[in-house]
Amino acid sequence: MTEKLELLAQLVTEKLGERAVRVVNSCGEITVVVAAADYLSVAQLLRDDSELGFEQLVDLTGVDYSSYVGNLDSGRFAVAVHLLSVKNNSRLRLRTFAEDDSFPVLPSLCDVWPGVNWFEREAFDLFGILFSGHPDLRRILTDYGFVGYPFRKDFPVSGYAEMRYDQELGRVVYQPVSIEPRENTPRIVRDDNYGNVGHG
């Protein structure tokens, strides 16, 4: 870990105190994990604190940890927020887990960073994560009548329904999926040392 990242990790740990469940270095950035109850207040602190100054939200995405449930100290659905401080030339990842796996709800960050509006709509549409206090939470990529959330790991690859134009009825109709699931990606087997460059 570079000295700059160590200093940022110490500063974040000091400022958040017990609200920081975990502060880790991952992929060359600091990741701060907070409880859902502290998510909004931590976001405001990260933006408003003069030493932190994360004035820009770069991205927000939903995460489905369904295959990791039981291995984590948290739930199935999480939100990862990538923040940027132009003033301090630093980046930070803020992550929080929804408390209820069957009905994931988190506070909206629209009052903190207004640009998060569409990102939260996308996470709602694709993962089914609701954001309380969002000014206009509705589907953004899928059809309004779409059933399910396509990025959930338990969602079938072909979906539940398909639509087609019916000549006799003169309109689009929905019907159960008639396509059998199949694997389109060939399995590639390589030697254990594939890609290792020998020195000598």
Backbone as CSV, one residue per row, in Angstrom:
resi,resn,N_x,N_y,N_z,CA_x,CA_y,CA_z,C_x,C_y,C_z
1,MET,0.853,-1.176,0.000,0.000,0.000,0.000,0.898,1.237,0.000
2,THR,0.598,2.184,-0.897,1.412,3.389,-0.963,1.165,4.266,0.263
3,GLU,2.082,5.187,0.481,1.960,6.077,1.643,0.697,6.928,1.557
4,LYS,0.353,7.369,0.331,-0.855,8.185,0.153,-2.105,7.389,0.545
5,LEU,-2.167,6.121,0.123,-3.317,5.291,0.474,-3.367,5.009,1.971
6,GLU,-2.206,4.796,2.581,-2.164,4.571,4.032,-2.688,5.782,4.786
7,LEU,-2.273,6.973,4.347,-2.738,8.200,5.007,-4.246,8.377,4.831
8,LEU,-4.755,8.075,3.630,-6.199,8.182,3.393,-6.957,7.180,4.258
9,ALA,-6.448,5.955,4.339,-7.107,4.934,5.171,-7.131,5.360,6.635
10,GLN,-6.039,5.917,7.138,-5.987,6.398,8.526,-6.956,7.548,8.749
11,LEU,-6.987,8.480,7.791,-7.868,9.638,7.917,-9.341,9.211,7.921
12,VAL,-9.706,8.317,7.005,-11.091,7.843,6.927,-11.466,7.091,8.202
13,THR,-10.562,6.242,8.684,-10.815,5.495,9.921,-11.013,6.442,11.094
14,GLU,-10.184,7.472,11.155,-10.270,8.452,12.244,-11.570,9.253,12.181
15,LYS,-11.949,9.687,10.959,-13.146,10.517,10.802,-14.441,9.724,11.031
16,LEU,-14.474,8.471,10.565,-15.707,7.687,10.666,-15.841,6.964,11.992
17,GLY,-14.738,6.657,12.638,-14.795,5.973,13.923,-15.482,4.630,13.803
18,GLU,-16.453,4.379,14.685,-17.146,3.091,14.722,-18.080,2.881,13.528
19,ARG,-18.373,3.954,12.799,-19.248,3.795,11.628,-18.560,3.025,10.501
20,ALA,-17.239,2.975,10.506,-16.493,2.204,9.502,-16.434,0.749,9.952
21,VAL,-17.210,-0.100,9.315,-17.203,-1.528,9.634,-15.872,-2.132,9.221
22,ARG,-15.412,-1.793,8.004,-14.112,-2.231,7.493,-13.533,-1.136,6.625
23,VAL,-12.216,-0.974,6.677,-11.481,-0.108,5.761,-10.360,-0.958,5.194
24,VAL,-10.436,-1.233,3.885,-9.455,-2.127,3.258,-8.895,-1.517,1.984
25,ASN,-7.701,-1.986,1.601,-7.114,-1.593,0.333,-7.436,-2.668,-0.686
26,SER,-8.098,-2.293,-1.765,-8.468,-3.245,-2.803,-8.298,-2.584,-4.156
27,CYS,-7.558,-3.226,-5.035,-7.356,-2.725,-6.401,-6.747,-1.323,-6.422
28,GLY,-5.851,-1.052,-5.492,-5.188,0.247,-5.456,-6.059,1.387,-4.974
29,GLU,-7.191,1.068,-4.359,-8.074,2.094,-3.792,-8.533,1.653,-2.414
30,ILE,-8.919,2.620,-1.624,-9.452,2.335,-0.293,-10.949,2.049,-0.421
31,THR,-11.377,0.961,0.189,-12.796,0.627,0.247,-13.261,0.743,1.693
32,VAL,-14.310,1.509,1.908,-14.888,1.680,3.231,-16.252,1.003,3.240
33,VAL,-16.442,0.075,4.153,-17.718,-0.616,4.289,-18.424,-0.047,5.516
34,VAL,-19.676,0.377,5.322,-20.460,0.940,6.432,-21.806,0.228,6.495
35,ALA,-22.447,0.310,7.645,-23.789,-0.253,7.815,-24.798,0.597,7.047
36,ALA,-25.894,-0.018,6.648,-26.931,0.694,5.897,-27.472,1.894,6.677
37,ALA,-27.554,1.771,7.993,-28.075,2.864,8.823,-27.150,4.086,8.794
38,ASP,-25.853,3.881,8.545,-24.872,4.980,8.532,-24.537,5.469,7.134
39,TYR,-25.068,4.819,6.120,-24.699,5.074,4.726,-24.875,6.545,4.328
40,LEU,-26.039,7.127,4.589,-26.314,8.504,4.186,-25.455,9.501,4.960
41,SER,-25.337,9.341,6.277,-24.542,10.278,7.071,-23.057,10.192,6.717
42,VAL,-22.568,8.992,6.413,-21.165,8.841,6.009,-20.935,9.513,4.657
43,ALA,-21.877,9.358,3.735,-21.760,10.007,2.425,-21.681,11.527,2.581
44,GLN,-22.519,12.095,3.437,-22.487,13.545,3.664,-21.152,13.979,4.273
45,LEU,-20.637,13.189,5.205,-19.347,13.510,5.818,-18.221,13.441,4.792
46,LEU,-18.227,12.409,3.956,-17.182,12.270,2.942,-17.188,13.444,1.962
47,ARG,-18.360,13.990,1.683,-18.448,15.140,0.786,-18.068,16.437,1.480
48,ASP,-18.561,16.635,2.713,-18.461,17.943,3.360,-17.204,18.162,4.182
49,ASP,-16.566,17.108,4.659,-15.375,17.274,5.483,-14.252,17.889,4.648
50,SER,-13.624,18.951,5.147,-12.619,19.685,4.381,-11.373,18.845,4.085
51,GLU,-11.033,17.909,4.964,-9.850,17.077,4.729,-10.129,15.941,3.758
52,LEU,-11.373,15.516,3.664,-11.733,14.424,2.746,-12.160,14.995,1.393
53,GLY,-13.217,15.781,1.382,-13.630,16.530,0.194,-13.942,15.699,-1.040
54,PHE,-14.699,14.618,-0.878,-15.096,13.825,-2.045,-16.328,14.467,-2.671
55,GLU,-16.070,15.470,-3.503,-17.161,16.270,-4.058,-17.821,15.641,-5.281
56,GLN,-17.212,14.604,-5.849,-17.800,13.987,-7.041,-18.089,12.513,-6.833
57,LEU,-19.287,12.118,-7.199,-19.639,10.711,-7.266,-19.435,10.284,-8.718
58,VAL,-18.535,9.336,-8.926,-18.198,8.896,-10.273,-19.149,7.806,-10.748
59,ASP,-19.524,6.905,-9.838,-20.318,5.755,-10.235,-20.985,5.144,-9.010
60,LEU,-22.126,4.527,-9.226,-22.787,3.702,-8.214,-23.279,2.460,-8.932
61,THR,-23.048,1.314,-8.353,-23.556,0.082,-8.942,-24.050,-0.857,-7.860
62,GLY,-24.999,-1.683,-8.222,-25.458,-2.735,-7.331,-24.545,-3.944,-7.457
63,VAL,-24.521,-4.766,-6.419,-23.735,-5.996,-6.424,-24.593,-7.094,-5.813
64,ASP,-24.593,-8.245,-6.448,-25.315,-9.410,-5.932,-24.285,-10.440,-5.479
65,TYR,-24.177,-10.619,-4.164,-23.223,-11.560,-3.586,-23.880,-12.899,-3.273
66,SER,-24.837,-13.325,-4.107,-25.602,-14.530,-3.778,-24.729,-15.757,-3.577
67,SER,-23.680,-15.919,-4.368,-22.827,-17.105,-4.208,-21.867,-16.967,-3.034
68,TYR,-21.786,-15.782,-2.437,-20.901,-15.567,-1.296,-21.637,-15.491,0.031
69,VAL,-22.968,-15.560,-0.004,-23.737,-15.460,1.239,-23.263,-16.540,2.201
70,GLY,-22.999,-16.152,3.412,-22.455,-17.077,4.405,-20.954,-16.903,4.553
71,ASN,-20.297,-16.446,3.479,-18.865,-16.199,3.535,-18.564,-14.763,3.947
72,LEU,-19.535,-13.885,3.796,-19.371,-12.482,4.180,-20.054,-12.250,5.524
73,ASP,-19.686,-11.153,6.153,-20.336,-10.774,7.402,-21.631,-10.013,7.131
74,SER,-21.995,-9.892,5.872,-23.117,-9.049,5.503,-24.104,-9.813,4.636
75,GLY,-25.046,-9.091,4.033,-26.105,-9.713,3.263,-25.756,-9.969,1.817
76,ARG,-26.807,-10.217,1.042,-26.630,-10.580,-0.360,-26.422,-9.370,-1.268
77,PHE,-27.238,-8.307,-1.082,-27.192,-7.170,-1.991,-26.432,-6.000,-1.381
78,ALA,-25.552,-5.423,-2.195,-24.756,-4.276,-1.753,-24.775,-3.208,-2.829
79,VAL,-24.373,-2.013,-2.423,-24.165,-0.912,-3.357,-22.724,-0.462,-3.182
80,ALA,-22.028,-0.298,-4.309,-20.657,0.218,-4.292,-20.662,1.580,-4.966
81,VAL,-20.137,2.581,-4.263,-20.104,3.954,-4.747,-18.645,4.362,-4.911
82,HIS,-18.297,4.866,-6.091,-16.933,5.320,-6.347,-16.912,6.846,-6.291
83,LEU,-16.066,7.361,-5.411,-16.004,8.801,-5.164,-14.653,9.364,-5.580
84,LEU,-14.651,10.646,-5.941,-13.438,11.328,-6.370,-13.318,12.660,-5.651
85,SER,-12.132,12.912,-5.118,-11.809,14.226,-4.570,-10.821,14.881,-5.528
86,VAL,-11.292,15.870,-6.282,-10.427,16.579,-7.224,-9.388,17.385,-6.447
87,LYS,-9.832,18.004,-5.373,-8.955,18.837,-4.555,-7.771,18.046,-4.003
88,ASN,-8.040,16.819,-3.522,-6.985,16.002,-2.907,-6.418,14.943,-3.855
89,ASN,-6.950,14.890,-5.080,-6.518,13.900,-6.066,-6.548,12.490,-5.473
90,SER,-7.706,12.114,-4.942,-7.835,10.777,-4.346,-9.204,10.182,-4.670
91,ARG,-9.232,8.857,-4.635,-10.463,8.117,-4.907,-10.790,7.232,-3.715
92,LEU,-12.072,6.927,-3.598,-12.533,6.112,-2.471,-13.737,5.300,-2.925
93,ARG,-13.815,4.068,-2.458,-14.978,3.223,-2.733,-15.757,3.085,-1.433
94,LEU,-17.045,3.416,-1.467,-17.924,3.288,-0.313,-18.900,2.152,-0.609
95,ARG,-18.975,1.168,0.302,-19.866,0.021,0.097,-20.757,-0.163,1.310
96,THR,-22.012,-0.502,1.026,-22.937,-0.838,2.103,-23.847,-1.968,1.638
97,PHE,-24.295,-2.760,2.587,-25.156,-3.910,2.294,-26.580,-3.610,2.754
98,ALA,-27.544,-3.993,1.919,-28.957,-3.886,2.312,-29.218,-4.898,3.423
99,GLU,-30.043,-4.512,4.384,-30.273,-5.356,5.556,-31.191,-6.544,5.269
100,ASP,-32.098,-6.412,4.309,-33.070,-7.465,4.021,-32.828,-8.002,2.615
101,ASP,-32.390,-9.259,2.508,-32.110,-9.847,1.200,-33.359,-10.017,0.345
102,SER,-34.506,-10.234,0.956,-35.732,-10.450,0.188,-36.343,-9.134,-0.305
103,PHE,-36.000,-8.015,0.346,-36.529,-6.704,-0.046,-35.451,-5.653,0.237
104,PRO,-34.411,-5.576,-0.630,-33.282,-4.676,-0.355,-33.638,-3.205,-0.519
105,VAL,-33.446,-2.439,0.547,-33.729,-0.997,0.535,-32.556,-0.265,1.162
106,LEU,-32.134,0.823,0.511,-31.077,1.695,1.035,-31.512,3.145,0.853
107,PRO,-30.958,4.064,1.640,-31.297,5.478,1.443,-30.717,5.997,0.128
108,SER,-31.431,6.903,-0.509,-30.947,7.526,-1.739,-29.893,8.585,-1.415
109,LEU,-28.905,8.717,-2.302,-27.872,9.744,-2.146,-28.128,10.953,-3.041
110,CYS,-29.341,11.071,-3.587,-29.660,12.168,-4.503,-29.502,13.551,-3.860
111,ASP,-29.749,13.653,-2.552,-29.579,14.945,-1.877,-28.109,15.278,-1.635
112,VAL,-27.245,14.270,-1.671,-25.810,14.485,-1.454,-25.115,14.761,-2.784
113,TRP,-25.299,13.870,-3.738,-24.759,14.022,-5.093,-25.913,13.839,-6.070
114,PRO,-26.503,14.918,-6.597,-27.672,14.800,-7.479,-27.429,13.921,-8.714
115,GLY,-26.194,13.841,-9.187,-25.877,13.043,-10.369,-26.062,11.549,-10.180
116,VAL,-26.315,11.097,-8.952,-26.489,9.668,-8.681,-27.880,9.178,-9.096
117,ASN,-28.744,10.105,-9.451,-30.130,9.777,-9.783,-30.236,8.598,-10.745
118,TRP,-29.588,8.667,-11.900,-29.704,7.616,-12.902,-28.994,6.340,-12.478
119,PHE,-27.898,6.471,-11.754,-27.186,5.278,-11.282,-28.079,4.468,-10.330
120,GLU,-28.788,5.172,-9.441,-29.690,4.473,-8.519,-30.861,3.847,-9.275
121,ARG,-31.360,4.521,-10.288,-32.434,3.942,-11.104,-31.952,2.677,-11.803
122,GLU,-30.716,2.702,-12.276,-30.144,1.528,-12.938,-29.987,0.361,-11.959
123,ALA,-29.488,0.647,-10.743,-29.343,-0.405,-9.726,-30.705,-0.970,-9.333
124,PHE,-31.728,-0.122,-9.284,-33.083,-0.588,-9.000,-33.593,-1.478,-10.123
125,ASP,-33.419,-1.030,-11.354,-33.941,-1.746,-12.506,-33.269,-3.099,-12.708
126,LEU,-31.956,-3.158,-12.531,-31.222,-4.377,-12.849,-31.022,-5.311,-11.664
127,PHE,-30.967,-4.759,-10.431,-30.739,-5.588,-9.244,-31.933,-5.646,-8.303
128,GLY,-32.895,-4.734,-8.461,-34.054,-4.711,-7.577,-33.777,-4.052,-6.240
129,ILE,-32.737,-3.221,-6.153,-32.411,-2.506,-4.918,-33.218,-1.204,-4.920
130,LEU,-34.034,-1.012,-3.894,-34.852,0.198,-3.777,-34.063,1.278,-3.038
131,PHE,-34.299,2.532,-3.396,-33.627,3.662,-2.750,-34.685,4.592,-2.177
132,SER,-34.825,4.569,-0.848,-35.838,5.403,-0.202,-35.434,6.866,-0.310
133,GLY,-36.399,7.703,-0.650,-36.145,9.131,-0.810,-35.724,9.520,-2.211
134,HIS,-35.671,8.570,-3.123,-35.321,8.890,-4.516,-36.488,9.637,-5.168
135,PRO,-36.222,10.721,-5.901,-37.321,11.534,-6.439,-38.093,10.884,-7.587
136,ASP,-37.507,9.896,-8.288,-38.182,9.346,-9.460,-37.684,7.924,-9.731
137,LEU,-37.913,7.015,-8.790,-37.391,5.662,-8.906,-38.313,4.811,-9.777
138,ARG,-37.917,4.629,-11.029,-38.658,3.766,-11.949,-37.659,3.134,-12.907
139,ARG,-38.119,2.155,-13.644,-37.241,1.428,-14.557,-36.616,2.365,-15.585
140,ILE,-35.389,2.016,-15.971,-34.659,2.878,-16.893,-34.185,2.129,-18.139
141,LEU,-33.949,0.819,-18.024,-33.439,0.034,-19.153,-34.392,-1.061,-19.614
142,THR,-35.180,-1.608,-18.706,-36.102,-2.673,-19.084,-37.497,-2.100,-19.284
143,ASP,-38.349,-2.889,-19.900,-39.721,-2.490,-20.170,-40.495,-2.347,-18.861
144,TYR,-41.480,-1.458,-18.820,-42.250,-1.224,-17.598,-42.965,-2.477,-17.111
145,GLY,-43.343,-3.368,-18.011,-44.020,-4.596,-17.624,-43.065,-5.745,-17.353
146,PHE,-41.771,-5.476,-17.392,-40.766,-6.523,-17.212,-40.862,-7.110,-15.809
147,VAL,-40.787,-8.435,-15.722,-40.864,-9.120,-14.434,-39.472,-9.594,-14.047
148,GLY,-39.010,-9.204,-12.867,-37.713,-9.653,-12.385,-36.626,-8.602,-12.552
149,TYR,-35.417,-8.990,-12.168,-34.269,-8.096,-12.207,-33.110,-8.842,-12.860
150,PRO,-32.729,-8.467,-14.097,-31.831,-9.285,-14.902,-30.419,-9.494,-14.352
151,PHE,-29.904,-8.632,-13.474,-28.540,-8.818,-12.972,-28.481,-9.624,-11.677
152,ARG,-29.631,-10.050,-11.190,-29.600,-10.951,-10.035,-29.083,-12.301,-10.504
153,LYS,-28.243,-12.904,-9.714,-27.607,-14.152,-10.137,-28.579,-15.328,-10.199
154,ASP,-29.782,-15.157,-9.670,-30.769,-16.228,-9.760,-31.759,-15.996,-10.907
155,PHE,-31.543,-14.949,-11.701,-32.427,-14.651,-12.827,-32.027,-15.526,-14.011
156,PRO,-32.969,-16.215,-14.665,-32.590,-17.087,-15.784,-32.006,-16.293,-16.954
157,VAL,-31.047,-16.881,-17.646,-30.360,-16.199,-18.737,-31.331,-15.749,-19.824
158,SER,-32.350,-16.552,-20.103,-33.290,-16.208,-21.162,-34.504,-15.437,-20.652
159,GLY,-34.600,-15.190,-19.358,-35.728,-14.453,-18.822,-36.940,-15.342,-18.578
160,TYR,-38.051,-14.728,-18.217,-39.283,-15.458,-17.926,-40.298,-15.357,-19.058
161,ALA,-40.255,-14.268,-19.801,-41.254,-14.038,-20.851,-40.577,-13.475,-22.085
162,GLU,-41.203,-13.717,-23.226,-40.736,-13.135,-24.477,-41.913,-12.447,-25.146
163,MET,-41.611,-11.527,-26.038,-42.700,-10.844,-26.730,-42.525,-11.013,-28.230
164,ARG,-43.639,-10.983,-28.916,-43.639,-11.091,-30.374,-44.861,-10.353,-30.910
165,TYR,-44.786,-10.011,-32.169,-45.929,-9.354,-32.795,-46.875,-10.423,-33.326
166,ASP,-48.127,-10.368,-32.931,-49.142,-11.322,-33.364,-49.925,-10.704,-34.518
167,GLN,-49.830,-11.346,-35.724,-50.508,-10.820,-36.921,-52.025,-10.824,-36.757
168,GLU,-52.563,-11.891,-36.157,-54.013,-11.996,-36.026,-54.585,-10.955,-35.071
169,LEU,-53.880,-10.728,-33.936,-54.355,-9.743,-32.959,-53.962,-8.319,-33.341
170,GLY,-52.928,-8.202,-34.166,-52.478,-6.872,-34.581,-51.777,-6.100,-33.484
171,ARG,-51.131,-6.834,-32.572,-50.425,-6.157,-31.473,-49.311,-7.057,-30.936
172,VAL,-48.514,-6.492,-30.070,-47.445,-7.246,-29.423,-48.041,-8.049,-28.270
173,VAL,-47.660,-9.320,-28.165,-48.147,-10.170,-27.080,-46.960,-10.743,-26.312
174,TYR,-47.173,-10.968,-25.027,-46.177,-11.597,-24.171,-46.557,-13.067,-23.984
175,GLN,-45.545,-13.926,-23.923,-45.782,-15.352,-23.711,-44.585,-15.939,-22.966
176,PRO,-44.779,-17.124,-22.366,-43.648,-17.754,-21.675,-42.506,-18.025,-22.647
177,VAL,-41.290,-18.008,-22.141,-40.110,-18.229,-22.971,-40.152,-19.621,-23.576
178,SER,-39.899,-19.694,-24.893,-39.917,-20.983,-25.580,-38.516,-21.457,-25.965
179,ILE,-37.493,-20.695,-25.606,-36.109,-21.031,-25.964,-35.495,-21.868,-24.854
180,GLU,-34.860,-22.968,-25.234,-34.155,-23.796,-24.252,-32.844,-23.112,-23.868
181,PRO,-32.499,-23.058,-22.574,-31.229,-22.452,-22.166,-30.059,-23.230,-22.748
182,ARG,-29.012,-22.504,-23.171,-27.828,-23.165,-23.695,-26.588,-22.346,-23.374
183,GLU,-25.461,-23.003,-23.435,-24.176,-22.353,-23.158,-23.526,-22.031,-24.488
184,ASN,-23.318,-20.736,-24.767,-22.732,-20.309,-26.038,-21.221,-20.153,-25.974
185,THR,-20.673,-20.097,-24.787,-19.243,-19.860,-24.629,-18.512,-21.191,-24.548
186,PRO,-17.553,-21.437,-25.451,-16.814,-22.697,-25.364,-15.899,-22.712,-24.149
187,ARG,-15.743,-23.878,-23.576,-14.851,-24.032,-22.424,-13.430,-24.141,-22.947
188,ILE,-12.536,-23.311,-22.443,-11.144,-23.291,-22.885,-10.287,-23.890,-21.787
189,VAL,-9.513,-24.897,-22.147,-8.624,-25.545,-21.191,-7.199,-25.164,-21.547
190,ARG,-6.473,-24.648,-20.572,-5.085,-24.245,-20.798,-4.189,-24.903,-19.757
191,ASP,-2.925,-24.987,-20.103,-1.935,-25.507,-19.164,-1.831,-24.587,-17.961
192,ASP,-1.359,-25.136,-16.829,-1.206,-24.336,-15.609,-0.255,-23.165,-15.802
193,ASN,0.738,-23.313,-16.645,1.755,-22.270,-16.827,1.460,-21.368,-18.032
194,TYR,0.262,-21.462,-18.587,-0.077,-20.647,-19.744,0.063,-19.162,-19.406
195,GLY,0.760,-18.430,-20.233,0.905,-16.986,-20.051,2.089,-16.575,-19.193
196,ASN,2.707,-17.507,-18.516,3.890,-17.182,-17.714,5.087,-17.017,-18.642
197,VAL,5.763,-15.900,-18.492,6.928,-15.624,-19.328,8.156,-16.113,-18.572
198,GLY,8.917,-16.989,-19.206,10.137,-17.508,-18.573,11.263,-16.485,-18.595
199,HIS,12.059,-16.463,-17.568,13.209,-15.558,-17.499,14.473,-16.378,-17.673
200,GLY,15.395,-15.885,-18.465,16.654,-16.610,-18.590,17.332,-16.409,-19.895
